[in-house]
Amino acid sequence: MKNSKIIIAIIIAAAVGLGAGYLLFGRTAEQHAHGNAGTGEGPAGEVIYTCSMHPQIRQDEPGLCPICEMELVPLAEHSASSGPLTLEMTLEAIRLANIQTTTIGEKGRAARTITLNGKISADERRVASQVAHVPGRIEKLFATFTGERIQPGQRLAEIYSPELVTAQQELLEALRFQDVNPRLVDAAREKLRRWKVPPQMIEEIEKTGQVKENATVYADAGGVIRKRMVSVGDYVKEGEALFALADLDRLWVLFDAYEEDLAHIKTGDIIEFSTPVLPGRQFTTRITYIDPVIDPASRTAALRAEISNTAGLLKPEMFVRGVVKAAERKGQQLLVPRSAVLWTGPRSVVYVKVPNTNVPAFEYREVALGDALGDNYLVREGLAPGEEVVTNGTFAIDAAAQLNNQASMMNRQVVVKGLAPPPAPDFRAEAPAAFRQQLENLSIEYLKLKDALVASDTPAAARAGEGFMKGLGQVNMELLQGQAHHFWMDQLNAMRTHAGKISQADNIGEQRKQFDFLSGLLIETIRAFGMEGAQLYVQHCPMAFDDRGADWISDERQILNPYFGDKMLKCGVVKDSFFALNKEM
């Protein structure tokens, strides 16, 4: 009764799938009136059979689907969709999804565009402090507020200085004995000069013989008062700062660049920037300095540019946003638009339109990308000039491929006949026959575990997990040397961990989860070292773990699914085979 319900459910699902396929991806005889449409024959009369529920299954003879055991049906026509990487769509579906494509090609030299944030700052070389050259009390201030613009030589303050009065008296006294000791006069004059007393004031003192009680402070440099540090009545020492000045006619523009961008930036690069205070205004300058030290907190380095500000539009501490075009790359560069790329962590996915097909078809393609260059990415591998990539509607195609159980951004594991196994190190020449025989004995313990999971027997699976752990202990690791030994030790520790969790788990779901990890490790181990006698099969269930798929090892070609048991006992396909080392692997 249970099997009957499953068969009815499969039939209903098949009907729904056929209906959806007709609406989105179906092809009618009216749409394809040419060729052998409706006959299921290829160009040479070859009939191609597929599964309505799993269209990636293609074979040249009728039979049952290796996944769901539904009867295979002839294809409407031999088209571009010859595998799970290619999705066919009707013209109506393309129109509804608003799918658009762009032909990529070599665009010449490409420059990387980097966006930076920063702020305006005063040029440190044009910042100065106006100091008191003589000690004394501030009697008057002629510059009184922050922001006031000062010209060089402008009068800033008057200081009453007893020390200055004494120095003037010393000069007058030295003049009386000039004939006897002229050096005293020179020394007295030099003392006044060092206090920045103007030469005309010294001449006036000598001519009139009168002492000036107050000394006038004149601006040594021009600029804007950034800070006033004194008030009338304050007593100041010699060299004490009165005002902080900054020349704002020329400013620095400081940007923060992340360390991964520094390799693409150099001094002399042109940078364009704007500020929210002046909407619509663009300023252009060049990078003059790159900080050689990275800030450990922000992982950025400071970039410096200089800008003329005679009009006074820019002010220190203004926020700015800049765009720098890094140096052009040499040679021709292949670029793909940003809108064509689906990001999936370390993988990037694009869909390429298959050329010269009767039915519009799009191929799933994994690509390796380089730097972002404006609205494009640099293509390192995976695409060729002249190919037509989807730039609008990419997500719609990917979603349709996922629903159709074909390769997509979220469904990478699909059934592909003849799919090459994942790469594994080859230690077959280094592993002695005794070690390979021990691996074969270990596989016997593994098969007991697989059979327990097929039967959905949790206690038996736990016992089989313990048996597998004992089998691991009987493998002599001293038979291996060098890299082969290190590889086995890594595999041994990982397999022991997952087998231990299987033996301790009290529910079949957790046991099957750990069995998936254990199977992957054992498959990789057998590929690396080979086998001595028995023939084993690597089988695959694409629907395990929410359609992520999972592999296992069996000693018979017949599918007995350990991940679903009697719920989907026949769901799966033979993916690979292991033979003895003296036979073809």
DRENMI-911609 format. One record per residue (C-alpha): x, y, z; residue number from 1; residue in three letters; chain. Coordinates in steps of 0.05 Angstrom, whole numbers, plus 5000, padded with zeros to 4 digits. Example, Ala and Ser with C-alpha at 12.3 -4.5 7.8 and 13.67 -1.06 7.14 Angstrom:
  east  north    up  seq  type  mol
  5246   4910  5156    1   Ala    A
  5273   4979  5143    2   Ser    A
% end
This chain:
  east  north    up  seq  type  mol
  5000   5000  5000    1   Met    A
  5057   5047  5018    2   Lys    A
  5092   5035  4951    3   Asn    A
  5026   5048  4914    4   Ser    A
  5021   5116  4948    5   Lys    A
  5092   5133  4927    6   Ile    A
  5078   5113  4855    7   Ile    A
  5015   5156  4854    8   Ile    A
  5054   5215  4883    9   Ala    A
  5107   5207  4830   10   Ile    A
  5055   5206  4775   11   Ile    A
  5022   5269  4801   12   Ile    A
  5090   5304  4807   13   Ala    A
  5107   5282  4737   14   Ala    A
  5042   5312  4711   15   Ala    A
  5056   5378  4746   16   Val    A
  5128   5378  4719   17   Gly    A
  5105   5364  4648   18   Leu    A
  5054   5421  4653   19   Gly    A
  5106   5470  4679   20   Ala    A
  5155   5447  4627   21   Gly    A
  5104   5458  4572   22   Tyr    A
  5091   5529  4596   23   Leu    A
  5163   5551  4605   24   Leu    A
  5208   5506  4566   25   Phe    A
  5163   5464  4522   26   Gly    A
  5167   5465  4447   27   Arg    A
  5109   5453  4399   28   Thr    A
  5109   5428  4329   29   Ala    A
  5084   5496  4307   30   Glu    A
  5145   5530  4339   31   Gln    A
  5193   5481  4305   32   His    A
  5162   5461  4239   33   Ala    A
  5229   5447  4208   34   His    A
  5276   5388  4218   35   Gly    A
  5251   5325  4254   36   Asn    A
  5209   5362  4306   37   Ala    A
  5164   5315  4344   38   Gly    A
  5202   5252  4323   39   Thr    A
  5256   5253  4376   40   Gly    A
  5308   5241  4322   41   Glu    A
  5376   5276  4316   42   Gly    A
  5408   5299  4252   43   Pro    A
  5427   5228  4234   44   Ala    A
  5361   5197  4255   45   Gly    A
  5386   5182  4326   46   Glu    A
  5330   5181  4377   47   Val    A
  5346   5215  4444   48   Ile    A
  5307   5194  4506   49   Tyr    A
  5300   5235  4569   50   Thr    A
  5261   5237  4635   51   Cys    A
  5203   5285  4644   52   Ser    A
  5223   5297  4717   53   Met    A
  5298   5298  4706   54   His    A
  5312   5327  4637   55   Pro    A
  5388   5323  4648   56   Gln    A
  5382   5248  4636   57   Ile    A
  5398   5235  4562   58   Arg    A
  5409   5167  4530   59   Gln    A
  5402   5136  4461   60   Asp    A
  5354   5080  4480   61   Glu    A
  5288   5074  4518   62   Pro    A
  5286   5051  4590   63   Gly    A
  5275   5076  4661   64   Leu    A
  5303   5139  4693   65   Cys    A
  5361   5119  4737   66   Pro    A
  5337   5171  4789   67   Ile    A
  5261   5162  4795   68   Cys    A
  5250   5100  4752   69   Glu    A
  5199   5135  4708   70   Met    A
  5197   5113  4636   71   Glu    A
  5241   5154  4589   72   Leu    A
  5207   5191  4532   73   Val    A
  5235   5215  4465   74   Pro    A
  5259   5286  4460   75   Leu    A
  5218   5332  4415   76   Ala    A
  5281   5347  4377   77   Glu    A
  5356   5339  4383   78   His    A
  5375   5408  4407   79   Ser    A
  5429   5445  4443   80   Ala    A
  5407   5421  4512   81   Ser    A
  5450   5359  4513   82   Ser    A
  5465   5360  4587   83   Gly    A
  5449   5390  4654   84   Pro    A
  5491   5452  4640   85   Leu    A
  5445   5479  4585   86   Thr    A
  5375   5505  4594   87   Leu    A
  5326   5515  4537   88   Glu    A
  5272   5567  4539   89   Met    A
  5215   5586  4493   90   Thr    A
  5213   5654  4461   91   Leu    A
  5152   5670  4505   92   Glu    A
  5190   5653  4568   93   Ala    A
  5249   5696  4546   94   Ile    A
  5202   5754  4533   95   Arg    A
  5167   5747  4601   96   Leu    A
  5234   5744  4637   97   Ala    A
  5261   5804  4597   98   Asn    A
  5325   5767  4582   99   Ile    A
  5378   5809  4548  100   Gln    A
  5448   5789  4525  101   Thr    A
  5513   5824  4509  102   Thr    A
  5570   5800  4465  103   Thr    A
  5636   5807  4502  104   Ile    A
  5702   5822  4468  105   Gly    A
  5770   5852  4479  106   Glu    A
  5760   5924  4501  107   Lys    A
  5832   5947  4496  108   Gly    A
  5871   5970  4556  109   Arg    A
  5829   5971  4620  110   Ala    A
  5838   6015  4680  111   Ala    A
  5815   5997  4750  112   Arg    A
  5769   6049  4782  113   Thr    A
  5774   6055  4857  114   Ile    A
  5727   6096  4901  115   Thr    A
  5757   6129  4962  116   Leu    A
  5731   6169  5021  117   Asn    A
  5770   6225  5053  118   Gly    A
  5770   6296  5078  119   Lys    A
  5802   6364  5066  120   Ile    A
  5860   6383  5111  121   Ser    A
  5906   6443  5118  122   Ala    A
  5974   6436  5085  123   Asp    A
  6020   6421  5144  124   Glu    A
  6077   6457  5109  125   Arg    A
  6035   6521  5109  126   Arg    A
  6016   6519  5183  127   Val    A
  6053   6565  5231  128   Ala    A
  6050   6592  5302  129   Ser    A
  6058   6666  5314  130   Gln    A
  6100   6672  5378  131   Val    A
  6120   6728  5425  132   Ala    A
  6193   6746  5413  133   His    A
  6200   6783  5479  134   Val    A
  6171   6765  5547  135   Pro    A
  6119   6812  5577  136   Gly    A
  6046   6830  5587  137   Arg    A
  5996   6835  5530  138   Ile    A
  5973   6908  5528  139   Glu    A
  5934   6907  5462  140   Lys    A
  5910   6856  5410  141   Leu    A
  5898   6878  5338  142   Phe    A
  5876   6809  5315  143   Ala    A
  5820   6785  5360  144   Thr    A
  5781   6726  5331  145   Phe    A
  5789   6658  5300  146   Thr    A
  5782   6657  5224  147   Gly    A
  5810   6727  5214  148   Glu    A
  5856   6731  5154  149   Arg    A
  5926   6758  5168  150   Ile    A
  5976   6787  5120  151   Gln    A
  6052   6780  5130  152   Pro    A
  6079   6840  5169  153   Gly    A
  6011   6859  5196  154   Gln    A
  6010   6887  5267  155   Arg    A
  5981   6835  5316  156   Leu    A
  5994   6858  5387  157   Ala    A
  6031   6904  5435  158   Glu    A
  6071   6876  5494  159   Ile    A
  6097   6913  5555  160   Tyr    A
  6165   6882  5568  161   Ser    A
  6211   6903  5626  162   Pro    A
  6266   6861  5594  163   Glu    A
  6259   6901  5530  164   Leu    A
  6263   6966  5568  165   Val    A
  6327   6942  5601  166   Thr    A
  6357   6922  5534  167   Ala    A
  6343   6991  5505  168   Gln    A
  6377   7024  5564  169   Gln    A
  6437   6979  5554  170   Glu    A
  6440   7003  5481  171   Leu    A
  6439   7077  5502  172   Leu    A
  6492   7065  5555  173   Glu    A
  6536   7029  5504  174   Ala    A
  6530   7088  5457  175   Leu    A
  6561   7133  5510  176   Arg    A
  6624   7090  5511  177   Phe    A
  6625   7075  5437  178   Gln    A
  6694   7106  5428  179   Asp    A
  6723   7063  5483  180   Val    A
  6688   6997  5467  181   Asn    A
  6648   6995  5402  182   Pro    A
  6635   6921  5409  183   Arg    A
  6586   6936  5466  184   Leu    A
  6542   6975  5418  185   Val    A
  6541   6918  5367  186   Asp    A
  6523   6868  5422  187   Ala    A
  6466   6912  5447  188   Ala    A
  6438   6921  5377  189   Arg    A
  6443   6846  5363  190   Glu    A
  6403   6830  5426  191   Lys    A
  6346   6875  5402  192   Leu    A
  6349   6845  5332  193   Arg    A
  6342   6775  5361  194   Arg    A
  6278   6798  5396  195   Trp    A
  6253   6819  5327  196   Lys    A
  6255   6893  5342  197   Val    A
  6249   6928  5274  198   Pro    A
  6313   6964  5250  199   Pro    A
  6276   7031  5244  200   Gln    A
  6256   7026  5317  201   Met    A
  6329   7014  5337  202   Ile    A
  6351   7075  5296  203   Glu    A
  6297   7117  5329  204   Glu    A
  6320   7096  5399  205   Ile    A
  6392   7115  5382  206   Glu    A
  6372   7182  5353  207   Lys    A
  6322   7205  5406  208   Thr    A
  6354   7171  5465  209   Gly    A
  6284   7152  5489  210   Gln    A
  6264   7082  5512  211   Val    A
  6201   7049  5483  212   Lys    A
  6160   7016  5537  213   Glu    A
  6117   6972  5491  214   Asn    A
  6140   6925  5435  215   Ala    A
  6097   6913  5374  216   Thr    A
  6088   6842  5348  217   Val    A
  6084   6837  5272  218   Tyr    A
  6060   6775  5234  219   Ala    A
  6117   6732  5210  220   Asp    A
  6072   6696  5160  221   Ala    A
  6004   6704  5129  222   Gly    A
  5943   6660  5134  223   Gly    A
  5880   6649  5173  224   Val    A
  5878   6648  5249  225   Ile    A
  5861   6576  5268  226   Arg    A
  5866   6590  5342  227   Lys    A
  5878   6649  5389  228   Arg    A
  5916   6628  5451  229   Met    A
  5921   6695  5490  230   Val    A
  5879   6753  5514  231   Ser    A
  5894   6824  5537  232   Val    A
  5929   6823  5604  233   Gly    A
  5961   6755  5595  234   Asp    A
  6035   6749  5612  235   Tyr    A
  6074   6711  5559  236   Val    A
  6144   6683  5557  237   Lys    A
  6193   6690  5501  238   Glu    A
  6174   6641  5446  239   Gly    A
  6103   6629  5473  240   Glu    A
  6050   6620  5418  241   Ala    A
  6000   6676  5410  242   Leu    A
  5962   6652  5348  243   Phe    A
  5959   6589  5305  244   Ala    A
  5959   6608  5232  245   Leu    A
  5946   6568  5169  246   Ala    A
  5952   6587  5096  247   Asp    A
  5889   6558  5064  248   Leu    A
  5904   6580  4993  249   Asp    A
  5931   6511  4981  250   Arg    A
  5903   6449  5016  251   Leu    A
  5914   6375  5025  252   Trp    A
  5862   6323  5006  253   Val    A
  5871   6261  5048  254   Leu    A
  5840   6194  5027  255   Phe    A
  5838   6126  5061  256   Asp    A
  5855   6067  5014  257   Ala    A
  5845   5995  5035  258   Tyr    A
  5907   5952  5032  259   Glu    A
  5879   5907  4976  260   Glu    A
  5873   5969  4931  261   Asp    A
  5943   5995  4944  262   Leu    A
  5974   5950  4891  263   Ala    A
  5934   5987  4838  264   His    A
  5950   6058  4861  265   Ile    A
  6014   6097  4853  266   Lys    A
  6037   6169  4860  267   Thr    A
  6018   6211  4800  268   Gly    A
  5951   6177  4790  269   Asp    A
  5895   6226  4774  270   Ile    A
  5839   6229  4825  271   Ile    A
  5772   6264  4816  272   Glu    A
  5733   6283  4879  273   Phe    A
  5671   6319  4901  274   Ser    A
  5642   6343  4967  275   Thr    A
  5569   6344  4989  276   Pro    A
  5578   6417  5008  277   Val    A
  5587   6435  4934  278   Leu    A
  5539   6391  4895  279   Pro    A
  5554   6385  4822  280   Gly    A
  5626   6410  4829  281   Arg    A
  5683   6363  4809  282   Gln    A
  5755   6375  4828  283   Phe    A
  5816   6342  4796  284   Thr    A
  5884   6331  4826  285   Thr    A
  5940   6279  4829  286   Arg    A
  5965   6234  4885  287   Ile    A
  6030   6262  4912  288   Thr    A
  6043   6216  4971  289   Tyr    A
  6024   6146  4996  290   Ile    A
  6034   6130  5069  291   Asp    A
  6084   6072  5076  292   Pro    A
  6050   6047  5140  293   Val    A
  5982   6011  5145  294   Ile    A
  5935   6032  5201  295   Asp    A
  5927   5967  5241  296   Pro    A
  5857   5986  5263  297   Ala    A
  5825   6005  5197  298   Ser    A
  5873   5966  5150  299   Arg    A
  5880   6029  5108  300   Thr    A
  5937   6073  5084  301   Ala    A
  5931   6149  5076  302   Ala    A
  5936   6179  5006  303   Leu    A
  5952   6253  4998  304   Arg    A
  5936   6300  4941  305   Ala    A
  5943   6376  4936  306   Glu    A
  5892   6426  4910  307   Ile    A
  5894   6501  4898  308   Ser    A
  5841   6539  4939  309   Asn    A
  5851   6612  4923  310   Thr    A
  5776   6620  4915  311   Ala    A
  5765   6593  4985  312   Gly    A
  5711   6542  4964  313   Leu    A
  5743   6484  5002  314   Leu    A
  5751   6484  5077  315   Lys    A
  5790   6438  5124  316   Pro    A
  5750   6379  5152  317   Glu    A
  5702   6377  5093  318   Met    A
  5685   6305  5074  319   Phe    A
  5700   6285  5002  320   Val    A
  5691   6224  4958  321   Arg    A
  5742   6210  4904  322   Gly    A
  5751   6164  4845  323   Val    A
  5820   6144  4823  324   Val    A
  5835   6110  4757  325   Lys    A
  5893   6065  4769  326   Ala    A
  5947   6055  4717  327   Ala    A
  5923   6021  4653  328   Glu    A
  5939   5948  4646  329   Arg    A
  5984   5928  4589  330   Lys    A
  5956   5886  4533  331   Gly    A
  5884   5868  4514  332   Gln    A
  5835   5852  4570  333   Gln    A
  5771   5811  4566  334   Leu    A
  5715   5843  4607  335   Leu    A
  5646   5819  4627  336   Val    A
  5591   5866  4652  337   Pro    A
  5576   5865  4727  338   Arg    A
  5502   5851  4714  339   Ser    A
  5521   5785  4681  340   Ala    A
  5555   5756  4742  341   Val    A
  5523   5716  4799  342   Leu    A
  5568   5713  4859  343   Trp    A
  5570   5649  4900  344   Thr    A
  5630   5658  4946  345   Gly    A
  5693   5630  4912  346   Pro    A
  5654   5615  4848  347   Arg    A
  5625   5663  4798  348   Ser    A
  5571   5642  4750  349   Val    A
  5548   5670  4683  350   Val    A
  5500   5644  4631  351   Tyr    A
  5524   5641  4559  352   Val    A
  5476   5638  4500  353   Lys    A
  5489   5576  4459  354   Val    A
  5499   5597  4386  355   Pro    A
  5466   5566  4324  356   Asn    A
  5408   5530  4358  357   Thr    A
  5336   5524  4335  358   Asn    A
  5313   5534  4407  359   Val    A
  5342   5590  4450  360   Pro    A
  5389   5557  4500  361   Ala    A
  5434   5583  4555  362   Phe    A
  5494   5548  4583  363   Glu    A
  5514   5550  4657  364   Tyr    A
  5587   5572  4661  365   Arg    A
  5632   5579  4722  366   Glu    A
  5685   5633  4711  367   Val    A
  5745   5662  4747  368   Ala    A
  5744   5737  4752  369   Leu    A
  5796   5789  4768  370   Gly    A
  5790   5861  4790  371   Asp    A
  5729   5905  4782  372   Ala    A
  5740   5955  4726  373   Leu    A
  5684   6005  4727  374   Gly    A
  5619   5970  4709  375   Asp    A
  5657   5907  4687  376   Asn    A
  5700   5851  4715  377   Tyr    A
  5765   5827  4686  378   Leu    A
  5758   5755  4661  379   Val    A
  5815   5708  4679  380   Arg    A
  5785   5644  4652  381   Glu    A
  5718   5614  4632  382   Gly    A
  5698   5660  4575  383   Leu    A
  5723   5676  4506  384   Ala    A
  5717   5739  4462  385   Pro    A
  5654   5738  4419  386   Gly    A
  5611   5697  4468  387   Glu    A
  5542   5724  4484  388   Glu    A
  5528   5729  4559  389   Val    A
  5462   5743  4594  390   Val    A
  5464   5812  4625  391   Thr    A
  5390   5819  4645  392   Asn    A
  5346   5763  4671  393   Gly    A
  5405   5722  4697  394   Thr    A
  5369   5706  4762  395   Phe    A
  5307   5683  4724  396   Ala    A
  5348   5634  4683  397   Ile    A
  5384   5608  4745  398   Asp    A
  5319   5599  4782  399   Ala    A
  5289   5561  4723  400   Ala    A
  5350   5516  4719  401   Ala    A
  5346   5501  4793  402   Gln    A
  5272   5483  4788  403   Leu    A
  5289   5439  4729  404   Asn    A
  5343   5403  4771  405   Asn    A
  5398   5429  4726  406   Gln    A
  5464   5461  4743  407   Ala    A
  5452   5529  4776  408   Ser    A
  5482   5576  4826  409   Met    A
  5450   5537  4884  410   Met    A
  5450   5468  4851  411   Asn    A
  5520   5450  4829  412   Arg    A
  5514   5375  4840  413   Gln    A
  5476   5346  4781  414   Val    A
  5477   5278  4747  415   Val    A
  5525   5279  4689  416   Val    A
  5542   5214  4654  417   Lys    A
  5617   5205  4653  418   Gly    A
  5630   5261  4703  419   Leu    A
  5703   5259  4724  420   Ala    A
  5714   5246  4798  421   Pro    A
  5743   5301  4841  422   Pro    A
  5819   5304  4837  423   Pro    A
  5857   5263  4889  424   Ala    A
  5931   5250  4899  425   Pro    A
  5957   5188  4864  426   Asp    A
  5996   5143  4911  427   Phe    A
  5980   5078  4875  428   Arg    A
  6052   5066  4855  429   Ala    A
  6076   5078  4927  430   Glu    A
  6023   5036  4963  431   Ala    A
  6043   4962  4972  432   Pro    A
  5993   4907  4956  433   Ala    A
  5986   4891  5030  434   Ala    A
  5961   4961  5044  435   Phe    A
  5911   4959  4986  436   Arg    A
  5886   4892  5013  437   Gln    A
  5874   4924  5081  438   Gln    A
  5834   4979  5047  439   Leu    A
  5792   4926  5014  440   Glu    A
  5780   4894  5082  441   Asn    A
  5760   4962  5109  442   Leu    A
  5710   4970  5052  443   Ser    A
  5676   4906  5075  444   Ile    A
  5662   4939  5142  445   Glu    A
  5637   5001  5105  446   Tyr    A
  5588   4959  5064  447   Leu    A
  5558   4931  5128  448   Lys    A
  5545   5002  5150  449   Leu    A
  5515   5020  5082  450   Lys    A
  5468   4959  5085  451   Asp    A
  5445   4979  5156  452   Ala    A
  5427   5049  5131  453   Leu    A
  5390   5019  5071  454   Val    A
  5349   4980  5121  455   Ala    A
  5340   5044  5164  456   Ser    A
  5364   5003  5223  457   Asp    A
  5395   5052  5273  458   Thr    A
  5423   5001  5323  459   Pro    A
  5454   4960  5266  460   Ala    A
  5485   5022  5237  461   Ala    A
  5515   5040  5305  462   Ala    A
  5545   4970  5310  463   Arg    A
  5571   4975  5239  464   Ala    A
  5603   5042  5256  465   Gly    A
  5641   5009  5312  466   Glu    A
  5662   4953  5265  467   Gly    A
  5688   5005  5216  468   Phe    A
  5729   5038  5271  469   Met    A
  5760   4970  5288  470   Lys    A
  5775   4960  5215  471   Gly    A
  5812   5027  5214  472   Leu    A
  5855   5003  5272  473   Gly    A
  5876   4942  5232  474   Gln    A
  5905   4982  5174  475   Val    A
  5980   4984  5181  476   Asn    A
  6002   5056  5171  477   Met    A
  6076   5036  5172  478   Glu    A
  6067   5007  5103  479   Leu    A
  6067   5078  5075  480   Leu    A
  6122   5129  5072  481   Gln    A
  6129   5204  5059  482   Gly    A
  6069   5242  5030  483   Gln    A
  6029   5178  5024  484   Ala    A
  6036   5166  5098  485   His    A
  6015   5238  5116  486   His    A
  5955   5234  5069  487   Phe    A
  5932   5169  5101  488   Trp    A
  5939   5197  5172  489   Met    A
  5895   5256  5154  490   Asp    A
  5843   5210  5123  491   Gln    A
  5848   5162  5182  492   Leu    A
  5834   5215  5234  493   Asn    A
  5775   5244  5195  494   Ala    A
  5743   5175  5182  495   Met    A
  5752   5156  5255  496   Arg    A
  5715   5219  5276  497   Thr    A
  5655   5208  5231  498   His    A
  5651   5133  5244  499   Ala    A
  5652   5148  5319  500   Gly    A
  5594   5196  5312  501   Lys    A
  5555   5143  5273  502   Ile    A
  5566   5092  5329  503   Ser    A
  5542   5142  5382  504   Gln    A
  5482   5172  5345  505   Ala    A
  5413   5150  5367  506   Asp    A
  5375   5173  5304  507   Asn    A
  5381   5152  5232  508   Ile    A
  5383   5223  5205  509   Gly    A
  5448   5239  5242  510   Glu    A
  5478   5172  5222  511   Gln    A
  5463   5186  5148  512   Arg    A
  5493   5256  5154  513   Lys    A
  5558   5228  5182  514   Gln    A
  5556   5171  5131  515   Phe    A
  5558   5223  5075  516   Asp    A
  5624   5252  5103  517   Phe    A
  5652   5182  5115  518   Leu    A
  5635   5161  5043  519   Ser    A
  5670   5220  5013  520   Gly    A
  5733   5205  5053  521   Leu    A
  5734   5132  5035  522   Leu    A
  5722   5146  4961  523   Ile    A
  5780   5195  4961  524   Glu    A
  5824   5145  4997  525   Thr    A
  5810   5088  4949  526   Ile    A
  5823   5135  4890  527   Arg    A
  5889   5154  4920  528   Ala    A
  5915   5084  4936  529   Phe    A
  5877   5037  4890  530   Gly    A
  5847   4968  4905  531   Met    A
  5875   4899  4902  532   Glu    A
  5818   4853  4881  533   Gly    A
  5744   4871  4888  534   Ala    A
  5704   4917  4842  535   Gln    A
  5665   4973  4875  536   Leu    A
  5616   5025  4848  537   Tyr    A
  5609   5098  4867  538   Val    A
  5535   5115  4867  539   Gln    A
  5501   5182  4873  540   His    A
  5433   5206  4899  541   Cys    A
  5418   5276  4873  542   Pro    A
  5359   5286  4921  543   Met    A
  5395   5273  4987  544   Ala    A
  5401   5329  5037  545   Phe    A
  5352   5377  5004  546   Asp    A
  5377   5363  4933  547   Asp    A
  5449   5376  4951  548   Arg    A
  5465   5304  4932  549   Gly    A
  5508   5251  4964  550   Ala    A
  5553   5193  4943  551   Asp    A
  5564   5123  4971  552   Trp    A
  5602   5059  4954  553   Ile    A
  5568   4994  4935  554   Ser    A
  5593   4926  4914  555   Asp    A
  5536   4917  4864  556   Glu    A
  5511   4959  4807  557   Arg    A
  5439   4956  4831  558   Gln    A
  5418   5020  4867  559   Ile    A
  5399   5011  4941  560   Leu    A
  5396   5081  4970  561   Asn    A
  5425   5087  5041  562   Pro    A
  5401   5159  5049  563   Tyr    A
  5327   5146  5040  564   Phe    A
  5320   5070  5051  565   Gly    A
  5253   5042  5029  566   Asp    A
  5225   5113  5019  567   Lys    A
  5265   5121  4955  568   Met    A
  5303   5056  4951  569   Leu    A
  5318   5060  4876  570   Lys    A
  5335   5134  4872  571   Cys    A
  5407   5142  4847  572   Gly    A
  5455   5129  4791  573   Val    A
  5522   5095  4783  574   Val    A
  5573   5151  4780  575   Lys    A
  5641   5115  4778  576   Asp    A
  5674   5048  4787  577   Ser    A
  5735   5022  4825  578   Phe    A
  5774   4964  4795  579   Phe    A
  5834   4925  4818  580   Ala    A
  5900   4961  4806  581   Leu    A
  5920   4914  4750  582   Asn    A
  5856   4933  4712  583   Lys    A
  5834   4999  4682  584   Glu    A
  5808   5047  4734  585   Met    A
% end
